[in-house]
Amino acid sequence: MDLKELITFQTILRQGTFSKAAESLHYAQSTITNQIQRLEKELGISLFYRGWEAELTPAGKIFAEEVDDLINHWKFVTEQAKAIQKEEVGTINIGIIDSITNIVPSILARFSREKPKIVCNFVVGNTNSLAAALEKNEIDFAICAEIAGQFPYTFESLYEEKLAFIVSNIHPFANKSRMYSLEELCDYPIVTGGKNCIYQLKLEKELLTISKKPFCYTISQLSIIPQFIISIDGAIGVIVSSMPIPDNCKKLDVEINNSDIKIGIMRNLRYDNMTSSKQLLLNYLIESLSRVK
């Protein structure tokens, strides 16, 4: 069964006879007859009683009630397939770390103007959770930190983040413009990322170099750490330098040996299928993130 046969059947119903249908479609009448015979053979039913008039059988009447929907669905599926081929429809799943969520709205607005029928799903997580999502092919690529033992992942560095320490404006350190040591920070509760967060692991590595150990609260969403330090007396928050902070918070100058963390594009070699639409969205992300450098 093909679309031509369905349209021929539909035209016979509208015109009333085989000959008028042939004239309307600019076919020989034998072509119309052959198409209906093929359709009947494929369906395993007789659609018309044989004769000069196009009289429907009981089975033909049932099929006639559905033919318009069949043709419309056929055309819809064909159009969708062509659109997918041209990458005008579809879904892109992107993993991002919490610290860059602020750039997503403008990027999505720009991309939707170019590809209005492509759905973009942004998954926010830490680097480890995004790597796990890549492993399961749940996201197409991720913007996150570099991880050790990358295979089967590829990583393209875009910029470097640094650990940043923030306090509320009423904290004892807020009004003193000087360099603080990690030991001094340990006298206050510290709010940092979750235990699998790359930034938290980086902080833990730095804390191994000193004898004092702070009391820590952890939260997986870095963007709400400022709210925690405002609510918790004397708290110090650990975020990344590119994250905006509210007016009632202040960044501290802290002496730390190596706070650099590479941020870039992570892909899974097993599932990498970088279509032109995915590349376009990625280019917009790269362009926006280049301003972080």
N, C-alpha and C positions, 0 to 999 in steps of 0.2 A: 504494500500500500504506500502510495506517495501522494504528495500534495496535489499534483495535477488531477489524479483520480478523484480526490475529495472535491476539488473545485468543479470538476465536470459533473459530479453527482449533484452538487449544490445548484449549479446552473440549470440542470434539467428540471429541478424542482421549481425554480423561479420562472423558467420559460414555458414549462408545461409539456414540451415534447422534445424528443431527441433531435429532430431536425432544426428546431429553433435554437436549441442549445449549441448545436454545431455551428450555426450561423453566428451566434453571439460570440463564440470563442474562436471563430475563424478556423474551424477544423472541418475536415471531411466527416460526413455522418458515420462512416465506417470506423473512424478514429474514436469517436464518441462511444460507439457500440463496443469496440475492443477494450476501451478503458473501463467501462462498466462491467464487462465480463471478467476482466482481471481483478477488479475490486470485489466482485461477488465470489470469485475463486479464493482470494486471499481471506475473505471474511467467513467463507463456508456457508453463505446464505444467499437466497435470491432476493434482490432488492425490488425488481419490477416484474409485473406480469408481462409476458411477451405480447406485443401488439403495437398498434400505431400510437396509442396514447401512453403517456408515462404514468401508468397506474402502479402505485406502490403496493408491495405485499405487506402483511402484518409486520414482518421483520424489517422491511424497508421503512415502514412508518416510524418504528422505534429508532432506527439509525438516522432517519431524517431529523428527528428531534435533537440529535446530538452533533450533527455534522458541523454546524456553525461554530460550536465550542471547540471541536476537534481542529478545525482550520485555524481559528484564532490562537489556540494553544501551540499548534505547529509553527505558526509565524512568530509567536513570542519566543519559543525555544530557539528558533533559528536566529532571531535578532540578538538574543542573549549570547548565543555561541559566537556570533560575529563580533559582538562587543567585547567578549572575553579575549578573543583572538587579537583585537586591537587594544586590549588592556584598558577598556573604558569602564568596565565593571569588575567587581571582585572585592577581596578583603586583604588588608595588610595588617599583620600583628607585630607590634614593635615593643620591645622591652626597654625601659629606661630607669635609671636610678632616680631616687627622690630629689636629689639636688638640682636636676635640670627640668623639673616639671613646669617651672615658670615660663619656659620658652615654648611649650607645646601649643598653647592656644593660637599664637600668631602663626606658627608653622602650619597647623591644621587649617587655619583660615586660608592661607596662601595655597596650600595643596588642593583644598576643596574647590577652589576657583578653576584649577587646571583639570582636576579629575573629580567632578561632582558626584559620580556614581560609585566611586571606590570607597569602601568603608575602612576606616583606620581604627584599630583597637590598640590603645596604649596600655601596657602592663607595667605597673610601678613595683619595683622590688629591689633588693640588694643584689650585688654581683653574683653571689652563689645561687640565689633563687632564679635569677635570669639565665644563668648557665644551665641550670636544671631544666628550665623551660625550653631552651635551645636543644638540649639533648632529646627532649620528647617531641620536638618539632611543633611546639605550641606557639612559638614566635618566629618571625622570619630573620630578625637580627636584633642586637641589643646595643645600647649605648651604656657602658658600664666601666668598671675598673678592670685592670689586667689581672689575670689569675695565673698561679703557677701550674705547670704541667698542662699546657693549653690543648694539646691534641684531644679530640678532633676539631678544636676551635682555632679560628684565625683571629688575630687582634691587630687592629690598625690604630695606633695612638693618635689622638687629636689634640690633646692639651694635658697639662698637669694640674691637679688640684693640690691644695695644701690644707692641712688641719688648721682649723681656726677655733679659738677659745673665746666664748662670749659670757658676759655677766649682765645682770640688770643694772639700771642706772643707780640703784640704791645699794649696790654691793660695795663692800669696803674697798675693793680694788678699782672701782669705776672712776674715781676722781684722781687716780695716781698714774701719771704718764711715765711709765718706766718698763723695763724688761723684767718679766717674772720667770722664775724657774719652775720646773715641774714639781719640785719638792714643795714649793709654796702653795701650789694649787691643791696639793693633797690634803691640806688642812680644811678643805671644804668639800661638800658632796659634789660629785661630777655626774652630769647627765650626758650619755653618749649613745651611739647606735647599738642595735641588737648584736647578739654574740657572734653572728655570722657576717656582720657588716665589715667590709674591708677597712673602713675608717676606724672602727672599734679595734680590729686586729692590729692596725698600725699603732694606735694609742697603747695597746697592751705591750707591744714590742718595745716602745719607748719607755714605758713604766718599768720594764725589767732592768733598765740601766740605773735606776735609783732605788734607795733602800725603803723609802716610805711608800705606802700603798693607800690610795684614796678609797672612800666609800662610793660606789657607783650605782646609778640607776641607768637602765638601758631602755631604749625605745626604738623600734625598727624604722619609724618615720622621722627622718632628720628635720623635716620642715616644721614640726611642732615642738622641737626642743626649746626654742625661745619661750614658748608658753610655759614649759616646765620650770625654767630657771626664774621666771617672774613669780611663779607660785611657790617655789621651794626656797626657804630662807638660806641665803648664802650660796646657792647652787651656781656651778660653773658648767656651761654647755660646751660640747665639742661638736662642731659642724665642719663644713668645708668652706674655704675662703670665698668661693663664688656665690654662695647663698646670700640672698638679701636678708637683713635683720630689721626688726621693728625699731622705731625711734627710741623706745624705752630700754634698749639694750646697747651694749658697747663691746667692741672687740678688744681683747687684751693682746699685748705683745708678749709672747712666750718663747723662751729659749728652748729650742728643740732641735736635735741633730739632723734629722732627715724626715720631713713631713710630706714630701712629694708623693703623689699618687697618680699614676697614669690613667687617663680616661680616654676611651676610644670605642671603636666599632668591633663587636664580637659577632662572629658567624660560626655556624656549624658546617664543616666541610661536607658532611653526609647529606645535608638537606639544602645546601645553598642553591637557591634559584633566584638570582637577582634580575628580575624583569625590569623593563624600562620605568614602570610606574614606581616600583620599590626604589630604584636608583634615584628617581626624581625626589621622592620624599627624603631619602637619605642625604641627598645633596643639600636640601633645605636645612636639614638638621646640622650638617657639617658647616654650612655657611653661618648659621646662627651661633654654633658653638665656637667658631673661630674667633668670635669677639671676646671669648672668655680668656684667651691666651694673654 
